[in-house]
């Protein structure tokens, strides 16, 4: 949930949630509800038990974001559906420059807790070295630059509204992110997706837009050959 006072914070809270969903879905042994299903409960007055039944999941990860300038407070918890008790919770007061460390820490904590449940051992006995290793593999393809990451999240948010103007704005965001970090593989994949949408909707020259789309996704795979998002986009 976006708890920021301004009206433009949804892209950041949605983007952080989607990034975590994408990372966790790449962890072997975890089954993660799809974005469309999970996001349908955004801002809904629904209990964790009701969400769990609807999604067919045993645990729910929920949180909120409150930002002011460069400062951001992220509160997150992992809740067991069967009894409603928290398995883990944490609050982070950081700057936007620290967002990668926060995202990784959230993912590592969730993986540690769920692996403990799956393996029938206490979470503190789960190897953190192994947890950090699998999360590091799952986040491959992202940027190390906070502004490039912010622009990618903003572009993805705009792309989701599927209007001609928003797709053009998304492409602009992706290009600006890639100007900052030309080796941002995930952003190349997102740019490819935006071009293919523009081509499919006839908002641009179909031949030219698909050419640009394929060039962008091929660049993503040159940078990160195992990037799942890029292989899906190429398909």
ZANU-424251 format. One record per atom (N, C-alpha, C): x, y, z. Coordinates in pm, whole numbers, plus 50000, padded with zeros to 5 digits. Layout:
XYZ/...
END
This chain:
500844988150000/500005000050000/500885012450000/500445022349925/501115035249923/500495044250028/501285047950129/500805056650236/501395070650226/502065073550115/502685086650097/501615097350080/501935109550120/500945120350115/500645124649973/501645124049884/501425127849744/500675117149670/500155120449553/499365111049476/500155103149374/501505104849372/502305098549268/503165087149321/502855082249441/503695071949500/503315057749464/502175056049395/501735042549363/502745035049277/503425042349188/504375035449100/505485028949181/505875035449293/506965030149374/506505018249458/505345019549523/504855008549606/504484996549520/503814999049406/503484988149314/504744981849257/505714990549222/506954985549164/507734976849261/507804981149386/508504973249487/507814959749507/506474959949513/505724947449530/505954938049412/505934943649290/506114935249172/507534929749164/508514938049202/509894933249203/510064921649300/509484922849418/509564912049517/508854899449467/507694901349405/506954890049350/507784882849244/508404890549156/509214884449050/510414877049106/511054882849207/512224876449268/511814863449338/510764864149419/510344852349496/509854841149405/509254844749292/508744834549201/509874826649136/511094832049141/512244825049082/512954816049183/512494815849307/513134807749411/512564793649406/513434783949389/513004770049381/512304765849509/511164759249494/510424754449610/509284763549652/509274776149603/508194785549638/507204786649522/505924786349555/504874788649456/504224802049490/504344811349397/503914825149422/502724828649333/501684834249393/500504838249315/500904848749211/500264848149096/500564857348986/500224871749024/500864881148954/500684895348984/499224899448976/498534895548870/497134899648852/496284894948969/496524882649015/495754877349127/496094884649256/497374886249283/497784892649408/497354907349414/497534914649302/497234928849301/495734931649304/494904921549280/493454923849286/493004927149428/493854924349527/493504927249666/494064940449715/494694948049624/495254960849663/494154970149715/494374975549833/493444984949897/492064978949925/491954965649920/490674959249949/490534956650099/489304957450148/489054954550290/488834939550305/489934932150298/489884917550299/490834912250403/490444901950475/491314896050576/492364887150510/493434884550585/494484875650535/493924861750507/493004857250592/492404843950572/491624843450440/490874854050410/490114854550284/491054855050163/492124862950175/493104863750066/493744850050044/494134843650154/494774830550145/493894820250077/492604820250111/491684810750049/491514813749900/491384826549865/491174830249726/492374826949639/493584829149693/494804826849616/495324812549628/494824805249727/495314791649749/496734791549802/497044800749894/498394801849949/498364799950100/499514796250155/499624793750299/500114806050375/500784815150304/501304827250368/501064839250277/500954850750340/500744863250266/501814873250309/502474879350211/503444889950236/502744903150207/502674911850307/501984924650288/502854935850344/502624947850294/503444958850343/502924972250298/503654982650338/503294996350302/504555004450279/504395015150202/505495024250171/505045038450200/505885045750271/505635060050295/506915067550259/506845076150160/508045083250115/507875098150132/509015104850156/509055119350167/510425123750117/510435129449997/511715133149937/512545120849909/513775120949959/514675109649938/514525098950045/513725101650148/513545092050257/512345083250229/512455070850269/511345061450249/511255052050369/510045049650414/509805039950522/508995028350464/509555016550475/508905004550423/508614995150539/507364991750558/506954982050660/506444969650590/506904958150633/506534945750565/506374934550667/505454925550641/505264914150730/504874901850649/505184890450704/504834877550646/503864870950743/502654868050696/501584863450784/501134849350745/500964841050844/500494827450823/498964827650809/498464822150699/497044822850669/496204815050770/496694803450813/495884794350896/495484800451029/496354808651090/496024814251222/496144829451229/496624835851120/496714850451117/497884856151192/498774847651244/499924852551319/501074856251226/501834866451267/502994870651189/504154860951208/504734856851096/505954848751101/507174857851112/507064869751051/508194879051049/507674892751012/508304903051067/507954916751028/509174925651048/509214936450971/510344945650980/509924959150924/510524969750976/510334983250925/511694988950889/511784994750769/513035000350720/512875015350699/513765023150757/513825037550732/515125040150657/515015042450528/516195043450443/516035054750342/517075056850263/516995065750148/516745057350024/516365063949916/516125056749791/517385049949742/518555055149780/519815048949740/519985035149802/519305032649914/519425019849985/518355009749945/517545012849843/516375004649815/516744990449775/517914988649711/518314975249671/518594966549792/519284972349890/519594964850012/518314961050086/517344970350088/516064967450155/515334956250081/515264957249949/514564947049870/515194933249891/516524932749889/517214920049908/516974914550048/516984923550147/516794919050284/515384913350303/514384919950243/513004914850251/512934901050186/513474899750065/513434887049995/514144876050073/515314879250128/516074869350204/515314864850329/514674874450397/513934871050518/512724862250488/512014865650379/510854857650339/511304843550301/512354842550221/512864829350180/513314821350301/514004827750393/514474820650513/513294815150592/512274823250613/511104818750690/510374807450619/510144808950488/509364798850415/510154786050395/511454787250375/512264775050364/512244767450496/512244775050607/512154768550737/510864760650751/509754766550705/508464759650710/508454747450619/508984749250496/508964738250399/509844726650443/510974729950508/511904719650549/511624714250689/510684720650759/510344716150893/511414719150995/512184730050973/513234734051068/513004748551108/513624752551218/513504766451261/514214775551161/513604787151128/514204796051028/515654799551056/516014801051187/517384804751220/518394793751186/517884781551163/518764770451125/518894768850974/518174777050897/518314776850752/519584784450715/520384778850628/521664784950589/521444798350520/521894809350585/521754822550526/522654824250404/523784816950403/524654817550286/523924812250162/523184801350182/522424795650071/521274804950032/520604810850130/519494819950103/519974832050024/521084838050066/521624849649995/522034845949853/522544833749837/522984829349706/521814828149609/520694821949654/519554820149564/518874833449534/518854842649629/518274855749604/519144863649506/520464862549520/521384869449429/521164864849285/520924851849267/520644846649133/519324852149081/518334853149169/516984857549128/516934872249088/517854880549140/517804894949109/518724898648994/519314888848928/520184892048815/519424899748707/520114909148647/519504917048540/519064930848581/519034933748712/518624946948755/519824956548754/519534969248779/520584979448782/521094981248925/522304986548937/522824990349068/522645005349093/522025012048997/521825026449008/520385029249051/520225036249161/518895038549218/517995046749125/518535056649058/517725064948969/517285057048846/518185048748793/517815040248679/516705030548720/516805025048840/515785015948891/514465023248909/514505035548962/513295043348984/512595046148850/513375049848749/512805052648617/512205040148555/512845028548576/512295016048524/510945012948591/510875014848724/509615012348796/508525021948748/508895034548725/507925044348677/507445040648536/508385036348452/508005032148317/507075020148320/507375010348405/506524998448414/505125002248463/505045011448558/503755015848609/502945022748499/503585031348422/502895038348314/502475028648204/503325019048177/503005009248073/501735001448108/501494999548237/500354991548281/499004997748254/498945010648218/497645016948191/497225015448045/498155011247959/497855007347820/497095018047740/497545030447749/497075040647656/498265044747568/497975050947456/499065054947367/500035064347438/499465073947511/500295083747580/501135077147689/500545067747763/501275061447873/502375052247821/502135045647708/503165037047649/504325045547599/504025056847537/505075065847492/505865071347611/505145074447721/505825079247842/506695068347903/506215055747897/506995044547949/508285042747870/508185043447738/509375042147652/510385053047687/509895065147710/510785076147748/511485073247881/510745067947978/511335064448108/512425053848091/512125043448013/513095032647992/514355037947924/514195046547824/515355052147755/516215060447850/515555068147936/516305076248033/517055067448132/516425056448172/517085047048263/518305040848196/518165037548068/519255031147995/520365041047961/520045053847953/521085064047938/521985064048062/521355061848178/522105061448304/522895048448316/522235037248284/522865024148296/522585015948170/523475016648071/523255009547945/523274994247959/523724989148074/523794974748093/522664969548183/521594977148191/520424973748273/519564963948193/519864951048207/519234940748122/517714940448137/517224941248260/515784940648282/515064952348216/515694963948214/515094975648150/515064973947999/516084967847941/516054964847797/514864955747764/514594946047852/513454937147831/512144944647842/512054953847939/510844961947955/510644971147835/511734976847783/511644985347665/511144977247545/511604964947533/511134956247426/509624953947438/509164951847561/507724949547583/506914961847543/507434973547576/506724985947542/506634987747390/507734985147320/507724986247174/506744976247112/506704964247165/505804954147107/504344957647131/504044963947245/502674968647271/502314979647172/503244989047152/503004999947057/502764994346917/503514984046880/503334977946747/501994970846739/501654963246843/500404955646841/499174964446840/499284976246900/498164985646904/498144995246784/499144993846696/499295002846579/499485017246623/500155019146739/500475032646785/501815037146728/502465028346655/503725031446588/503805022646465/504755025446378/504955016946262/505205002646308/504344993346267/504444979546315/505814973546285/506264975346164/507564969546125/508704975546207/508704988646220/509784995346292/509734992146442/508534992446500/508414990046644/508804975746681/508414965946598/508814952146626/510314950346606/510894957646511/512354957146492/513054962346618/512584973546669/513164979246790/512934970046910/511764963746915/511444954547024/512404942747026/512624936846909/513514925246903/514954929246934/515384940846886/516744945446914/516934947447064/515914953047131/516024955647274/516084942647355/515234932947322/515234920447398/516504912447370/517004913247249/518274906447219/519424912747298/519364925947317/520374932547400/520274927947545/519054926347594/518864921347730/519494907647747/519314898947649/519854885347658/521354884947635/521894894547563/523354895647553/523944898747690/523274907547763/523764911547894/523504900948000/522354894247993/521964884348093/521264872748024/522044862747977/521484851847895/520374843747963/520324843648096/519314835648167/518154843948221/518024856348174/516964865048225/515594859948180/514794855448277/513504849248244/512574858848172/512524871448220/511634881348160/511964883448012/513244883347979/513644885447841/513284873447753/513444861347805/513054849447726/511534849347702/510774853547805/509314854247789/508944864747684/509614876147688/509354886747591/509754882447449/510864875547435/511294870847305/510264861147246/509714852647332/508664843547287/507424850947239/
END
